[in-house]
Amino acid sequence: MNIFGKERENSFISDGYTLLWQKDGNILALGNQVMERSDTRRKVQAEKDGNTLVISLAEASDAGHYDCQISANKPTYLRHIVDIRGELT
């Protein structure tokens, strides 16, 4: 299972700002850089209208609150809640 979280420019991103991805308050990615490089399952895909946080081979520990925040005087964010249900049998 893969998890995809996408934020688009027309939602709230303006030129010159940086996106920050967090999980349960811990920074995962800043702009297009994943902070914990040892976790190769996580990556950020840059696109013309925003970016996408991708978690490959999702596990139960990947469940939680994922926030995409834009750097600004008044930070703005969108929260995604991810639940992992397990494998289908």
C-alpha positions as CSV (number, residue, x, y, z in Angstrom):
1,M,0.0,0.0,0.0
2,N,1.2,3.5,-0.8
3,I,0.1,6.7,0.8
4,F,-0.2,9.9,-1.3
5,G,-0.8,13.4,0.2
6,K,-1.0,16.2,-2.3
7,E,-1.3,19.9,-1.9
8,R,-2.0,22.1,-4.9
9,E,-1.1,25.7,-5.6
10,N,-4.7,26.7,-6.0
11,S,-5.4,25.6,-2.5
12,F,-3.1,28.0,-0.6
13,I,0.4,28.0,-2.1
14,S,1.9,31.2,-3.5
15,D,5.3,31.7,-5.2
16,G,8.2,32.2,-2.8
17,Y,6.7,30.1,0.0
18,T,7.9,26.7,1.2
19,L,5.8,23.7,2.1
20,L,6.5,21.8,5.3
21,W,5.1,18.3,5.8
22,Q,4.7,17.1,9.4
23,K,3.5,13.9,11.0
24,D,2.1,14.2,14.5
25,G,4.1,17.4,14.9
26,N,7.4,16.0,13.7
27,I,8.9,17.5,10.5
28,L,9.1,15.0,7.6
29,A,10.0,17.3,4.7
30,L,10.8,20.9,4.0
31,G,10.2,21.9,0.5
32,N,11.3,19.0,-1.6
33,Q,13.8,17.6,1.0
34,V,12.9,14.7,3.2
35,M,14.4,15.3,6.6
36,E,15.1,11.6,7.6
37,R,17.1,10.3,4.6
38,S,17.5,6.9,6.1
39,D,13.8,6.2,5.5
40,T,13.8,5.6,1.8
41,R,10.0,4.9,1.8
42,R,9.3,8.6,2.1
43,K,9.8,11.1,-0.8
44,V,8.4,14.4,-2.0
45,Q,7.5,14.7,-5.6
46,A,7.6,18.2,-6.9
47,E,5.0,19.2,-9.4
48,K,4.1,22.4,-11.2
49,D,1.1,23.0,-9.0
50,G,2.5,21.9,-5.6
51,N,4.0,18.7,-4.2
52,T,3.0,15.3,-3.1
53,L,4.3,13.4,0.0
54,V,4.6,9.7,-1.0
55,I,5.0,6.9,1.6
56,S,5.7,3.6,-0.1
57,L,4.9,0.2,1.5
58,A,2.9,1.9,4.3
59,E,2.9,0.2,7.7
60,A,0.8,0.6,10.9
61,S,3.3,3.1,12.3
62,D,2.6,5.4,9.3
63,A,-0.9,6.1,10.6
64,G,-1.4,9.5,12.1
65,H,-2.0,13.2,11.5
66,Y,-0.1,14.6,8.5
67,D,0.0,18.4,8.1
68,C,1.0,20.3,5.1
69,Q,2.0,23.8,6.2
70,I,3.0,26.8,4.1
71,S,5.6,29.2,5.4
72,A,4.0,32.6,6.0
73,N,3.5,35.3,8.7
74,K,0.4,33.4,9.7
75,P,1.1,29.7,9.0
76,T,-1.7,27.9,7.2
77,Y,-2.0,24.2,7.1
78,L,-4.2,21.3,5.9
79,R,-4.5,18.2,8.0
80,H,-4.7,14.7,6.5
81,I,-5.6,11.8,8.8
82,V,-4.2,8.5,7.7
83,D,-5.4,5.1,9.0
84,I,-3.8,1.9,8.1
85,R,-6.3,-1.0,8.0
86,G,-4.0,-3.9,7.2
87,E,-3.6,-6.3,4.3
88,L,-6.6,-7.6,2.5
89,T,-6.9,-11.4,2.6
